[in-house]
């Protein structure tokens, strides 16, 4: 896998912990996803059990439909972005997930733009195989005057060489994930942002700009002001919010 192309979710230099690759949630454990916000504005825990046939820590319904705390919405520059359905508290946990693949199987393909590093020697997580349920693939990268509010942890779901149990050839990777946690309180309709890494933009020749919108704001850094936004639509797309 090439670290110059896959998203780098690290915010520090901690190494992957030594753990039994099968030490993730037991089949009897409850689904970690909240119920849809239409049922609860605060996101009550799901009453169902995780799918015992899958390494991911949630039930089949939430795997198919996604986390009720988030929704993807249109963005004039990014295409789509991820926003909060309700006020999400600091410390809220969710999962970036998808199909485990080798980096070379995503390179120069759609998955190459969204792939995230998995366990050491475990390839990458390609979320593009599940565009409805794997919502974190739609997180934008904060611009120069904005700050990230999501970070990865060193908790993984799935074995290093997780296989698709339905594939009799044993060649196709299974569903795997990496835990993410909300770094600060995120108000309703605010964007969820993750740092892609400078190499992600350099490799594609894409300028890094501010992504906040009036309807879907991105929290600005304390030292930023509306006048310094690096965005072609700076006069209409962002607004000052409390950092």
N, C-alpha and C positions, 0 to 999 in steps of 0.2 A: 504494500500500500504506500502511496506517496503522500507524505504529510503536507506537501505543497498544494494539494488540491482538495483533499477531504477537509471538511470543517474541523477545526480544532476547538473543542469545547472547554479546554482546560483554562482555569483562571489562576492556577498556582502550579507548583512543581511537585505535588504529591504523586507518589507512584501507586500503581495498582496494588491493592492489598492481596495477600496470599489467602485464598479461600477455596473451599471445595466448590467447583463449578456447579454442583447440584444442590448447593446450600440455600438457594433462593426459596421463595415461599412454597409451602406445602400445598398439595391439591385441596386440602380442607380449609385453607386460609381464605378470608373474605376478599372480595374484589376491592382494590384501593380507590377505584374511581368514584366520584360523587354522583348522585343522581342528577338528571338534567335540571337546570335552574328553574324550569317551569314547575318542578315539584318542590324546590327549595331554593330560596334566594341565597342561602349560605352554603349550599352544597352538602346535603346530608350524605353520610356514607352509604354506599350501595349495599343492599341486603343480600345480594347473591354471592356465591362462592366463585373463586377464580376457575378458569377453564383448566381441568386437570390434564388435558392433552397439549397444553401450551406452556412454555416457560414464562410467559408474561404474567404479571401479577394482577390481572383483572379478568372479569367475566367476558364471555363471547359477545354479549350485547354491547358492552363498552368498547371492546376491541373493534367491533364493526362500526359503531356510531361515533366513538370518540368521547373525550372527557367533557362532561357537562359544564365545567368551569370555563371552557374556551370555545371560540368559534372563529372560523376564517371569514374574512371580509375582503372586498375588492380594494386594491391600492393602486393609485394612478401611476406609480413608478415601479413597484415591486410585483405587480400583478395581483398577489394576495398577501395578506398579513394576518397575524393571529392576535385576537384581542380578548379581554376578560369579559365574561358574561355577567359577572357580579364582582363585588370587591373581594379580591383574593388576598389573604393574609400572608405576611412573611413566613416562610417555612413550609408553605404548601408544596407537596411533592407530587410529581407525575413522571411519565416515562417517554423518552424519545425512542421509538421502536420501528422495526421494519424487518426485512429479510436479510439474514447474514450472507454476505457475498465476499468474494475476493475483490481487491481494489481494481484489478485489471478487467473485471467483468462489469464495472461501472464507468471506467474511464472513457471519456468522449461520448458518454450517453447521458440521458437525463439524470440518472441516479448519481452521476459524478458530481453534480452541483449540490446535491443534498446529503450525500453520504457522510457518516460520522464514524470516527474510530471506535472500534469495539475492544475486546480484550486483546492483550499482547498476543500476536500471531493468530488472532481470531478474525482478521479481515475487517470489514466495515459494515455498518448498519445502513441499508438502503430503504428509506421510508416511502419511496415513490411507488412501491408495489401496493400501498394501502393509503390512498389519498384521502379517504373519508375518515378513517379511524385514527391514523397516525398524524395528529394535528401539529405536533411541534416542528414538523418540517417547514411550516409556514411562518416560523418566527423570523423577523427581520434582524438585520445587524444595526446597532445604533450608529448614528452618524457622528461626526467629530464633536458636536455639541451636546450629544445625548449619552445616556449611560445604560448599560445592560441591567436587566432585572431578573435574569434567569442564569443559572449556572449548573454544570454537571457535577455529579458526585462520583465516587469510585465504586458505586454499587451497580453491578451488572445483572441482567436477567438472561439466562441461557448459558450453555456451556461454550467453551472456546471454539469448538467445532460442531456447534448445534446443527442437527440435521432435520429436514422436513420429514416427520413421521409418515406422511402419506406418499412419499417418494420411494418407490421400491428399489430404485437404482442407488440410493444413498448418496447421490451427488448434489442434490439441491439443498441449500442451506435452510435452516428453520427460522422461526421468528425469534428475535432477540431484542434486548433493549438496554438502555442506560438511564439511570435515575437522574432527574433534574429537580431542582428546588428553587422556589421563588425567593429572591434575595431581599426584596423590600415589599411593603404593601403595594398592591397594584389596584388602583381604582377601576370601577366598571368602565368598560369601553376603551381602556388604555391598552397600548400594544405590549406584547411580550417580546423581549429583545434578548438576543444572544450574540456574543462576540464571535464572528466567523474566523478571525485571524487575518492579519494583513496579507498573507500569501494568497488567500482566497481571491481577493480583489486584484492583486498584482498578476496572478496567473491568467486572469480573464480580461485584463485591461479595462476594468470597470471602476469608475470613480466612486469613492465612498462618500455618500451624502446623508443629510439628516432625513429621516423618514416619517416624522410626526405629522399628523393631520389634525385639523380642528375637531373633527368628529372622533378621531382615534389618536389621541396625543401620545407622544413619547416623552418621558420625563427628561428634562434638560439637566446638564451638569450645573453645579452651583455657580461656576464661573462663566456660564453662558448667558447670552441674552438673545432676544428675538432678532436683533440686528445682525448677529454673527452667524445665523443659520446657513449651512452649506447645502443649499437645496434650490433647484431651478424655480420652485414654487414657494420660496421662503416667505413671501409676503402673505400667503394664504394657507400654508400647510401645517404650521406648527404653532404652538402657543406656550407661553411660559407656565410651567407647573412647578409645584414645590418639590424640590429634590429630596 
